[in-house]
Amino acid sequence: MFLNCHSYHSLRYGTIPLDDLIKQAAQCGVTAAALTDINTVTGIYDFIKGCEASGIKPLVGIEFRCRHKLRYIGLAQNAAGLARMNRFLTDHNFSGNPLPVKAPSFESVYFIYTLENAPAELGENEFIGIEPDQLGRLFMPELKKKISKMIILQPVVFRTKREYNLHRILRAVDLNELLSKLGPDDCCRKSDMMMPEAKLIVLYKDYPEIIHNTLYVIEHCNFQYDFESPKNKKHYTKNKAGDIALLTTLAEEGLAWRYGRHNDQAKARVEKELKVINDLEFSGYFLITWDIIRYSNSRGFLHIGRGSGANSIIAYCLGITDICPLELDLYFERFLNENRKSPPDFDIDWSWKERDVILKYIFDRYGYENVAFCGTNVEFKYRSIFREVGKVFGLPKDELDLLAKNPMKFHEPNSIIKLVQEYGMMLEKYPNMRSMHSCGILISEEPLTNYTPLEMPPKGFPIVLFDMHTAEDIGFEKFDILSQRGIGHIDDTVKLIEKNRGLRINIRDTSLSKNEQSANVYLAEGRTIGCFYIESPAMRGLLRRLKCDNYKTLVAASSIIRPGVAQSGMMKEYIFRHNNPSKFEYFHPVFEKELGETYGIMVYQEDVIKIALHYGGLSAADGDILRRAMSGKGRSKAALQKVKDDFFISAAAKGHPEELSQEIYRQIESFAGYSFCKAHSASYAVESYQSLYLKVHYPVEFMVAVINNQGGFYRTEIYVHEARMAGAVIHTPCVNKSGYETALYGTDIYLGFMHLQGLDSKLSQFISFERERNGVYKSLEDFINRVPMGIENIKVLIFIGAFRFTGKNKNQLLVQVSLLMNNFKPENRGLMLIEQPAKEFKLPVLERSVFEDAFDEIELLNFPISCTVFDLLQTRHRGDVMVRDLLKYHKKQVRMLAYLISTKQVPTKRGNMYFGTWIDNEGAYFDTAHFPDSLVNNPFQGGGCYLLLGTVEIDYHFPTITISRMAKMPFIPDPRYSDSEKRYTTQHNIKQDVSSTHRQPYPQEHEINLPRHRMKF
């Protein structure tokens, strides 16, 4: 009987979470209810399932509003009706045209107007909704004659008086108004709540025709949805037979390419996978992915296929991934098996510069009607809640900042703040706005408007109005089209090598880089800055602790560094066993045989399947059920219980003692949720090797590529330092050498204009464009004549040294630019300076020191180029010990002077501690640990150089200094200023990279709960 229910998916209007709405309807004895959220169908699929489970007939529709004003409510009689409304709303969303005041004439849709909105003439499928408090008006003749077209309308927006207040706050947020200024038409009525259905019907007892009309509409609205059948594009060719025939042909060609003609193991694996793929009708999914990769290759783009898709030899043979599943003993069942009715998606990365080209191909190839991005619900989060709610209560910006930045216990305890907190906390996890999934794309068999309206965000690609979880639930599997800077590093390096050295490197040939001898040396020494995934201080420390010098160890390292695995204690245990292979026993011979590569530890998700298969005797498919259930992605409890029972029955049949099986199942249960996908780690490891190979053999080109892709874990300064250490000569930007990006000439690196603080980005791009079009700039006058740049921007270029080719120093150029531009009129550009060349003035020699240039660079780049930061210190002391000697000082106290690179805050059971990364005067890196008691009197004081005193601790080949005392060292006064205050301000531009983690403290050794010895029987 409730034909106009809103959930909190009526953004900034409804207040009721979807599950709560259904629960309330069941409590009120509701027999039928319609979800009609405002201009969306986001919640209808969950609503259908929830209502059916509660014995309520679900109706679905849309409340159409335009510029906050209600037009009409549409109820779908069937799937065709919903599709018509979806297309109607999509056209409105795309065009921006206002919705018509009168509803369109659609078959299979009932439209309901409010009494105030009703047109003079109503169509057969149109009704007027009468709310209970309007019944008293029906004695009026003009309304009485329309009773035959009236139905019960009891909108549902909120549940309690408190939620009504929340609704008003949401409306004020939406309208960007103060709460006190909301008008009656800005909010719903105070009566827009659910009540027992019987009570509602009683209110209309004098109008049986209205009740009859309402029941008629409910009876004829029978929208049903098939949640079981796949909704993705079914076939790449015309049918299933054509798909499997093409996939088989491609797989056989790829088999010969990857393995040669006589690899029986690979051939058997291909045949096995093809059968499963065909049986589950996933050939089209594989072929569409292959088609996207084929296009990418035709454009010369580099891609990385990763995730569980790398468990498939078919994906490897089709070139979707570069991971051989036989080499790493990867189980196809982890990706796809007969118990898995929906395919997991392929994750494919491209360079961030090329991803949009791939996206355009997908949309053009498969049609804008059938392709869209997944949506996401952007929720109210802590900071945004207090800003938004505080604003509607009229709090000033300063107070809003304090509310947003500080924990609630530090908020001012006045009555307004308490209201902001109370209603703010109610909003936590409520959807605030719709947005676009970062990478998930749906390719549908039928037009997507059969399922949802579409929106067109500024990015220019349409989105559906539900998220990836709903998409999977209703039968869609997304294609993850991702981008990352790591691929940009690799791709741009290859192009730079060809341009700079005339060499073509086929980096796609992974046999070139994987396990390459020189790369392995760098890997074991942690010399990996700039390399994808393996450059962070934590990862470099792990590589050194493991002396990681091969591909398989790198795959393990890429997995155990992940938060879940590390937090479970498995990283610590793996490091111990790797370095002490004689100090533990394999728990069971199966662990030694199947998990010998990881010393009997279930590091990977695939390991759960292996133990279930080889110890428990389950099928690999059942092993995957076990894995999915324990990682929180599983099926029903009943399915898990059946697999668990089968595990113990089968283990007993194999003669395993009950006590042993219980302990092994406990281990599976303990670590399955923490483990990481091995294929994913392997994909990362291959890309890491590609980066590392280029860094080892072509370090200057590699670092320029990293800089131009806007870095990675560290700030630009660190990659500039790496380039210098590799033999490059670093130059500040130059108008005749630099582009917007950094330029490379042999080993000379000219930083790009993009790095200059305060320089307009469009103008900085124009500098190189104009130079390429009309030749190099001959003088400052020539530059001013050709580039439409104001005096302030030109001064930025002068201060960074961009006109040094003129032979004049900065002071002379500053005088000259003032003379040239003080009376310069932009409309005369291109004429005045040509016709009347600027007069050459004889200027006095105005000397500048290298330190003045260095402070200019710190101000404009945030780091010096003309000298090192150490040269700017007041002290000449450089420390007693250098990094190269640290291994000699185990357990000894050392004093070092170093430049701070990064800090990371981590929780411990004693409080928060910090790890620091530094470089010494010779340019070498080292790491420090700062415990809470030390930090009290020796805190970090921002970027710069510090004198450090601490004790060297060598942990499995990796030295760390535990700091007891430290002090920041002062720079020399800035020689550009005489004012005493200004002489010490520029040095604050020196940065550090700061990160933190909010995880639980890692467990101690005795808490890991993984036995190192076999059970005794």
Order of alpha helices (4+ residues) and beta strands (2+ residues): beta-alpha-beta-alpha-beta-beta-alpha-beta-beta-alpha-beta-alpha-alpha-alpha-alpha-alpha-alpha-beta-alpha-beta-alpha-beta-alpha-alpha-alpha-beta-beta-beta-alpha-beta-alpha-alpha-alpha-alpha-alpha-alpha-alpha-alpha-alpha-alpha-alpha-alpha-alpha-alpha-beta-beta-beta-alpha-alpha-alpha-alpha-alpha-alpha-beta-beta-beta-alpha-beta-beta-beta
